[in-house]
Amino acid sequence: MSSGHQVQQCLVRANAKYVDSAKKDVVGALSQFKDLAAGTDTFMFPDGKRRTAFRLKGTIPVYYKGACYNIPVTVFLWDTHPYYAPICYVNPTATMVIKESEHVNKEGKVFLPYLNEWRFPGYDLSGLLQISL
């Protein structure tokens, strides 16, 4: 897990516009999802621009047919987080295969109503990560 200070450093590195609000959201999610870690990465956003982005990476528990699976995910935040929905991916391990569905495409990109309906306040990373992918 990442500390509040590490989260803030990563948000600043990613040129976050709303560092305090984003930090509160991220720290809240990290307190619930202990297997996620904060960092930065180069990412090509849907607007076609490649830039340093804040990311959460690790595993989240997903319950399916009575069993719990730890699914590897990466969540990228816009520099305007928490006002715009994050971009989420399932990152399969070498032994995993992504089963394409209405919520996950073959590249692992996640599509959920929660993301489409994202409004701040009221929607946050903890709520997003609690939804089974």
Buried (B, 14 or more C-beta within 10 A) or exposed (E): BBEEEBBBBBBEEBEBEBBEBBBBBBBBBBEEBEBBBBBBEEBEEEEEEEEBBBBBBBBBEBEEEEEEBEBBBBBBBBBEBBBEBBBBBBBEEEEEEBEEEEBBBEEBEBBBEBBEEBEBEEBBBBBBBBBEB
